[in-house]
Amino acid sequence: MRTIRIAFLLVAMAAMAIPVLAQNAGWIGISIDDQKDRGAVVRRVERDSPAEKAGLKEGDTILEFNKEQVIGAQQLTRLVRETPVGRTIDLKFRRDNREETVKVTTTDTASAFRNGNFNINVPNINVPNINLDFDRVVRNASRVQFHTTFVQAGIRVEELTDQLRDFFGAPSTGGVLIASVDSGSDAEKAGLKAGDVITSIDNRTIRTPNDFNREMRANSKPVLKVIREKKEREIRFQ
């Protein structure tokens, strides 16, 4: 029975990973993390990857990707993934208090496998001696949180990490981060910018991207309260 349950868990993990890898997503070969300020810090650069060829190194802080300001790791991951394979973009980073801009050409995620750069660490499992509380694992699985992104009226919002909440001065229990604003959209005309934190729409508190999606769909000319530079302001759609 334990062997069957372990096999089930491994199959489930693989099933969740396959849809992500199956997409023809852009890839540059870096592992990144959030930091206190804006930008994403490079934790690892894969061998023979586009990032390594461009000269990126561990510890660099990526500030802009394709001329779009990088707010955090989640946003940068999305930007890279949505960049068409084979496109060359400008990537600005900071190293030793000095900013540099390099050209990076995205490749597909399959290149990671072909070049042997995609690493999956699987622990050694001794099935006869394992003590796995399978029921507890299943119960805890329901508590796994997934980052959500929504786009409405030219606004792409994402969840806030605790570090970004502190940086932007957002409430501890509410708000969603504007990751990007489409050029020429109603949102841009209203004055919204990437880096704004939406805290309410039509006086309804916004805590998650789902809240944002629901309220924006309900009104074509909403009134948004946002935090910019740690100050709250009101923005009206015309």
N, C-alpha and C positions, 0 to 999 in steps of 0.2 A: 504493500500500500504506500509506504514512504517513497519508494522508487517512482511510482506512478504520479504521486503528488509533486515530486521534484521535477519530473519531466513536464508536468502541466505548467509549473511556474516558468520553466525555461522557455517553453513554447509560447506562453503568454507574453513574456518579455520580448522575444524575437518578433512576435506579431505586432507589438506596439512600435518597434523600431523600423520594420520594413516599409510602412507607408512614407516615413520621413526620408529614408534613403532612396526610395523608388522615384521620388520626384527629381526632375531634371533641374535641381537647384544649384545656384552658384556656390562655389567653395574656394577659399583662399588658403586654408590650412593653418588656422590659428585657434587656440583655446583662449577665451577671454573671461574677464570678471569685472564686476562693478567696482567703483572706488568712491571715495567721499565726494569728490568733485565730478563734474561732467566728464564724459569720455569713458572708454573701456580699456583696461590694462591688459596687456598680452601676457598670458601665463605660460604659453607653449607655442612654439613655431614648428610645424611639421617639416621633416626633411624633404627637400626637392619640391616643396610647395610653392605656389605663386607668392606667398608672403615672404618665404625665405629668399626667393630669387629677387624680390624687390628690396631686400635688405632689412626687413623687420626683425626685431630681436625681443627676447623675453624681457619684460619690464617696460617696454615702450607703451605709451598711452595714446590710443587712437582718438583723434579729435574730430576729424571729418572723413566721411566716406562718400565719394562721388559728389563733393561740394555740399553735402548735407551734414549739419552738425550732429555729432554723436552724443547722445544723452546718457546711454548706458549700454550694458552688454546685451540685454534682450533686444533692444532696438537695432543695434549693429548686426546681430545675428540675422534679424529679419531682412535688413538692407542687403546683406551679402547674399542671402538665400534667394531674394527676389531679383537680383541682378542677372541678366541673361548670360549664359555660359559663353565665354570668349570675348566678353566686353572688357576693354581697358578703361580703368577709372583712376581718378586722383585720390590718393589716400594721405591725409595729413596726420602726423603723429608728433608727440613730444618725447624727447630723449635728453636727459641731463639738462633740463631747463632750456632746451633748444628745439624749435619746431622745424620739421622738415616735411616736404611733400614728395611722394614717390608715385610711380605708375604701377598699378597691379592689374593683371589680367585674370579674370575669374575662369575657373575650370569647373567641371561637374564633380559631384560627389563620388562618382564611380572611379575617378582618378585616384582617390584615396586608397581604394582597394587595389587598383592596378599597380600603384607604386609602393604598396605595403605600408601606407601611412595611417591607415585606420586601425586604431588599437581598441580591442575589447578585452578587458581584464575579467576573467572568469575565475572565481575562487576554486580551490581544490575541494572537492566534496567526497567524503568517505561515506557512502550511502549506508552501509551496515551500522555505522556508529553515530549517524546524525540524529540530533534531537530537535526536530522541527515542529513547532506549534503551528500547524497549517491553518487551523481555525483563526488564530490570532492574526496571522498574515492576511487572511481574507478580510477580516474585520478592519484592519488598519489600511487596507487598500482603498477603502472608501474615503479615507482622509487625505489621499494624495491630491495636491492642488496643481492645476494646470494653468499656465499663463494664457490669458485670453486677449485677443486683439479684435477691435471692431472699427469699421470705417463708415462714417455717415457725413454727408454734406461736405466731403472733401477733407474730413478730419480723421486721422488714424490715432486711436488712443490705446494705451497699454496700462497694465497694472503698475502700481508704484512699489518699489522695494523700500525697506526701512531706511536704507542709506539715502535714496532719492527723496524720501519724505523729509528727512532732516535737511537735505541740501536745498530743496525748493520751499521749505517752510510750510508743507502741507499738513492738514489735520492727521492725527494718528489713526483715525478710523474711516477716513473718507478721501475722495478725490481720485481722479484718473489722469495720467500724464499724456499730453499731446505729443506724439512721437514725430508726426509730420503733418503738414497742411498742403493740400494740392494747390499748385499755382493756378490762379484764375478762378478758384472756387469761391462759393459764398462765404466760406469760413475765412479765407484770406481777405476778402473784401471787408468783412466785419472787423478784421484786425487781429484775429487769432494767430498765434505763432507756436512753432515747436518749442517745447519747454514750459508752456503754460500748463497749469494744473486746474482742471475743471472740478469745482466742488459742488455746484448745483446747476440745475436747468429748470427754469420756470419755478424757482423756489423749492424744487424737490432735490433732496440731497443725493449726490452721486457718489457711490462707494466702489462700484465695479464697472468694468467695460459693458457688462450686460445692462446695468442701470442707464449708462450713457446711450446705448443703442435703443433702448425702449423709449426714453424721453425724447430723443432726437427724432425718432420716427413719428412721435405723437404730435409734433408741432413743426410747421415749415418755417416759422419765424420765432425761434426760441430766444429766451434771455438767459445768458450764461454768466455765472459768477466764476471767475478764474483767479488764480494766484500767479502773479508774475513779479519776479524779483522780491518775493516774500511779502508782497502787498496785494490785497484783494481789489479787484475791479470788476465792473459789469460790462458785458459785451452783448449788444443786441444785433440779431440778424435782420436785415432789411428785405 
